[in-house]
């Protein structure tokens, strides 16, 4: 995609792409918690720019993965 960041962090209609997916999980009544995997080294970025601003309360842990 020739972007300066991983595609899941690119904006789509005003929110990072990954937020759209996480919101669907947040709304699902059978899902109690989410463990988010993120590219190594981006865990704090996910916490500060994805989880906190979008009030994703079911995310209980962010771990490196890929």
C-alpha positions as CSV (number, residue, x, y, z in Angstrom):
1,X,0.0,0.0,0.0
2,X,3.1,2.2,0.1
3,X,2.0,3.8,3.4
4,X,4.2,5.1,6.2
5,X,2.5,2.8,8.7
6,X,0.9,-0.7,8.8
7,X,-2.4,-0.8,6.9
8,X,-4.5,-1.5,10.0
9,X,-3.6,2.0,11.3
10,X,-4.7,3.8,8.1
11,X,-7.8,5.9,8.4
12,X,-11.1,4.7,6.8
13,X,-14.0,7.1,7.1
14,X,-12.6,8.9,10.1
15,X,-11.2,6.0,12.2
16,X,-8.2,3.6,11.8
17,X,-9.2,0.4,9.9
18,X,-8.6,-1.8,12.9
19,X,-11.1,0.2,15.0
20,X,-14.0,-0.8,12.6
21,X,-13.2,-4.5,13.3
22,X,-12.7,-4.0,17.0
23,X,-16.0,-2.1,17.3
24,X,-17.8,-5.1,15.9
25,X,-16.3,-7.4,18.6
26,X,-17.1,-4.7,21.2
27,X,-20.8,-4.8,20.3
28,X,-21.1,-8.6,20.3
29,X,-22.9,-9.8,23.4
30,X,-21.1,-13.1,23.6
31,X,-17.6,-11.6,23.6
32,X,-16.4,-10.6,27.1
33,X,-12.8,-9.6,26.4
34,X,-10.4,-9.1,23.5
35,X,-6.7,-9.8,23.3
36,X,-5.3,-7.5,20.6
37,X,-2.2,-8.6,18.7
38,X,-0.2,-5.8,17.2
39,X,3.1,-5.5,15.3
40,X,6.0,-5.7,17.8
41,X,6.8,-2.3,19.1
42,X,3.4,-0.8,18.5
43,X,1.7,-2.0,21.7
44,X,1.7,1.5,23.3
45,X,0.7,3.1,20.1
46,X,-2.4,0.9,20.0
47,X,-3.2,1.7,23.6
48,X,-2.9,5.5,23.1
49,X,-4.3,5.9,19.6
50,X,-6.7,3.0,19.2
51,X,-8.0,1.7,22.6
52,X,-8.2,4.9,24.7
53,X,-9.6,7.4,22.2
54,X,-12.2,5.0,20.8
55,X,-13.2,3.7,24.3
56,X,-12.6,0.0,23.5
57,X,-13.4,-1.4,26.9
58,X,-13.2,-5.1,26.1
59,X,-9.6,-5.0,25.1
60,X,-7.8,-6.5,28.2
61,X,-4.4,-7.0,26.8
62,X,-2.2,-6.0,23.8
63,X,0.5,-8.4,22.8
64,X,3.1,-8.4,20.1
65,X,2.4,-10.6,17.2
66,X,2.1,-10.5,13.5
